[in-house]
Each structure stands twice: as C-alpha cells, then as structure tokens.
Amino acid sequence: MAADGPKFTVRPLSKQPRNDQKDSFRVSLSPSSLLLVKARPGDLCRLESAEGPPGTAIAWASAEKIPDTVVQTSKAVQDLYGLKLGEKISIYREHEPLDEISTVRLEECTDASKISAFGALLETDRPHWEWGLEYPLSKCEIIAEGMVFDLDLRGNRRTFKVAEIEPLTQSRSNTIFQFTSRSKDWVALASK
C-alpha cells in the first residue's frame, strides 16, 4: 500500500444492494473527498489496503452527507477485494480507461446437493446456460473475476462464478471490466 495520500475508512452503503449487481463497484465519497483524490463521479479509482492487492472501483458522489474520511462500499466490493468495515484504505484516481470484455469464462459452483438433484451440466445444455447468462452479465454491466451469478433456467437453478476475464485490449491494470454487446456472445462455461 502506498504510504502517502489520504486514508478513508470503509463503511457500508446505506441503501440495499440491487439484485442484478448493477452499480456494485461504485464507491461513494463526499464531494470534497472526490476533489481530494482528483476524481469526478464515474471515474475509475484504485483502492489500496494494507492487506491484499489493489482493486478498481468507480468513484461516485454520496447521495447523503458523509464524513470526508469515509468511503462507502458495497458488500460485493468488500468481499472481492478483502476489505473490512472500519479498515483504512487509500484511494487514487485511475488513469487507465475501463476496458471491454472480449471473453468471460464462468465455472459452475452450484451446491453439491443441487447438482445431485439436477445432475451434472451436460454438454448439450451448455449453449442454453451461456445464452441464459448473457442477460445477468449485461444487466450487471461491470464485471470482475470472482463475481457469482445465480441463474434459474427451466426450474433448474445453478450458480456460476466468473473465473477469468479476457479484456478486449489485453490490459490487465484494472480489476473491473465492462460487459458490452461485443462481449455478449463470448460467454463460455468451463468444464469442472
């Protein structure tokens, strides 16, 4: 973690998260904190903690009055980046642009009891699950490795985890990527 720069205390978002995971990577700062880190709402920013590697998020102006020393994050950001409530982190504006996804590889991580009830995912069913996953991925829009998506297809509920993302420009400096119409047909399910 960089020693210089302002520190922000991690706090939860005050609103309930959306079921579709849209806006999960927005981190809310006070207007003066946004100025301090030289970011505008919608800019990418880098979150650095004493523990673990840095993560990318989207700077956002808090809808409510919060202290200038606080950053509000979603549970998804906390879980994916290993951030703990009350932890002090540094935030820097990220100068790399948000990259589009070329290919996203998902692996099934459905609970074993459900797999025993429904059976293993058959090769003939893979195109249906790939098609079914396009909607939640496009609705979420911003994707990171490690995210989990639940999908119910014809009464068969399965869980998939984003295992690997191949960005369109091969840039790997950011940890979040945009799922667009160019990437919608490139969903592939990995065999276990």
C-alpha positions in Angstrom: 0.0 0.0 0.0 1.2 3.5 -0.8 2.2 5.4 2.4 1.2 8.8 1.1 -2.2 10.2 0.3 -5.4 10.5 2.2 -6.9 7.5 4.1 -10.6 6.6 4.1 -12.5 4.4 6.5 -14.5 1.6 4.8 -18.2 1.8 5.6 -21.2 0.0 4.1 -23.5 1.7 1.7 -26.7 2.9 3.4 -29.0 1.6 0.6 -29.8 -2.0 -0.1 -27.9 -3.6 -2.9 -29.6 -4.3 -6.2 -30.4 -8.0 -7.0 -28.8 -7.6 -10.5 -25.5 -6.4 -9.0 -25.6 -3.3 -11.2 -23.6 -0.4 -9.6 -21.8 -2.9 -7.3 -18.5 -1.3 -8.0 -19.5 2.3 -7.2 -17.7 3.6 -4.1 -19.3 6.7 -2.5 -17.2 9.6 -1.4 -18.2 13.1 -0.2 -17.9 15.9 -2.8 -14.7 17.3 -1.1 -13.2 13.8 -1.0 -13.8 13.4 -4.7 -11.8 16.7 -5.2 -9.1 15.5 -2.9 -8.5 12.3 -5.0 -8.9 14.4 -8.2 -11.9 12.3 -9.4 -15.3 13.0 -10.8 -18.3 10.8 -10.4 -17.9 7.9 -12.9 -14.1 8.0 -12.9 -12.2 4.8 -12.2 -10.3 4.7 -8.9 -7.8 2.3 -7.3 -8.5 1.1 -3.8 -5.4 0.1 -1.8 -5.4 -1.6 1.5 -2.6 -2.9 3.8 -3.9 -6.4 3.1 -4.1 -7.8 -0.4 -3.7 -6.4 -3.9 -5.3 -3.2 -5.1 -8.8 -3.2 -6.7 -10.5 -1.0 -9.2 -13.9 0.7 -8.5 -15.9 3.6 -9.8 -15.8 6.9 -7.8 -19.3 8.2 -7.0 -20.7 11.1 -5.1 -22.5 10.0 -2.0 -26.2 10.8 -2.1 -26.2 11.5 1.6 -23.9 13.6 3.8 -20.9 11.5 4.9 -17.6 12.5 6.6 -14.7 13.4 4.3 -12.8 10.5 5.8 -15.3 7.8 4.9 -15.7 5.7 1.7 -19.0 3.7 1.4 -18.6 0.4 -0.5 -20.9 -2.4 -1.5 -20.7 -5.9 0.1 -19.5 -7.1 -3.3 -16.5 -4.8 -3.3 -15.7 -5.7 0.3 -15.8 -9.4 -0.4 -14.0 -9.4 -3.8 -11.2 -7.1 -2.5 -11.0 -8.4 1.0 -11.9 -5.0 2.6 -13.1 -5.0 6.2 -15.5 -2.5 7.7 -13.5 0.1 9.6 -10.3 -0.6 7.7 -8.4 2.4 6.4 -7.6 2.4 2.7 -6.1 4.8 0.2 -7.9 5.8 -2.9 -6.3 7.2 -6.1 -7.8 8.2 -9.4 -7.1 5.5 -12.0 -5.9 6.9 -15.4 -6.5 3.7 -17.4 -9.9 3.6 -19.1 -12.5 0.9 -18.4 -11.8 -1.9 -20.8 -14.5 -4.0 -22.6 -14.6 -7.8 -22.1 -13.7 -9.9 -25.1 -14.3 -13.2 -23.3 -15.6 -14.1 -19.9 -15.2 -17.7 -18.6 -17.6 -18.9 -16.0 -17.3 -22.0 -13.9 -20.3 -23.7 -12.3 -20.1 -23.6 -8.5 -23.6 -24.9 -7.7 -24.0 -26.5 -4.3 -23.3 -30.3 -4.5 -26.7 -31.2 -3.1 -28.4 -29.3 -6.0 -26.1 -30.9 -8.6 -27.0 -34.4 -7.2 -30.7 -33.4 -7.6 -30.4 -31.9 -11.1 -27.4 -33.9 -12.4 -24.2 -32.6 -13.9 -24.3 -29.9 -16.6 -24.5 -31.7 -19.9 -22.5 -30.5 -22.9 -25.8 -30.3 -24.9 -27.2 -27.9 -22.3 -24.1 -25.6 -22.3 -25.4 -23.3 -25.1 -28.7 -22.7 -23.2 -26.8 -21.7 -20.0 -24.5 -19.5 -22.0 -27.5 -17.8 -23.6 -29.2 -17.5 -20.2 -26.1 -15.9 -18.5 -25.9 -13.2 -21.1 -28.8 -11.2 -19.6 -27.5 -11.1 -16.0 -24.0 -10.3 -17.2 -25.2 -7.5 -19.4 -27.6 -6.1 -16.7 -24.7 -6.1 -14.2 -22.5 -4.4 -16.9 -19.4 -4.1 -14.8 -17.8 -7.5 -14.1 -14.8 -8.7 -12.0 -13.3 -12.1 -11.6 -14.8 -13.8 -8.5 -18.3 -12.5 -9.0 -21.1 -15.0 -8.6 -24.3 -15.2 -10.6 -27.4 -17.4 -9.9 -29.5 -18.5 -12.8 -32.8 -20.3 -12.9 -33.4 -22.0 -16.3 -36.5 -24.1 -16.7 -36.7 -24.7 -13.0 -33.1 -25.7 -12.7 -31.2 -23.2 -10.5 -27.4 -23.2 -10.9 -24.6 -20.9 -9.6 -21.7 -19.7 -11.8 -18.5 -17.8 -10.8 -16.5 -15.6 -13.1 -13.3 -17.5 -13.3 -11.4 -15.5 -16.0 -11.9 -12.3 -18.0 -10.0 -11.6 -21.2 -10.2 -7.9 -21.9 -10.6 -6.6 -25.5 -7.3 -4.7 -25.4 -5.4 -7.2 -23.2 -4.9 -4.5 -20.5 -4.8 -6.1 -17.0 -4.1 -3.0 -14.9 -7.8 -2.8 -13.8 -9.7 -5.4 -12.0 -13.2 -4.5 -13.4 -14.3 -4.7 -17.0 -17.4 -3.7 -19.0 -19.6 -6.4 -20.4 -21.0 -5.0 -23.7 -22.9 -6.1 -26.8 -19.5 -7.1 -28.3 -18.8 -9.5 -25.5 -22.3 -10.9 -25.1 -21.7 -13.8 -27.5 -18.4 -14.8 -25.9 -19.7 -16.4 -22.7 -18.1 -19.8 -22.2 -18.8 -22.2 -19.4 -15.7 -24.1 -18.1 -15.9 -27.8 -17.5 -15.2 -28.9 -14.0 
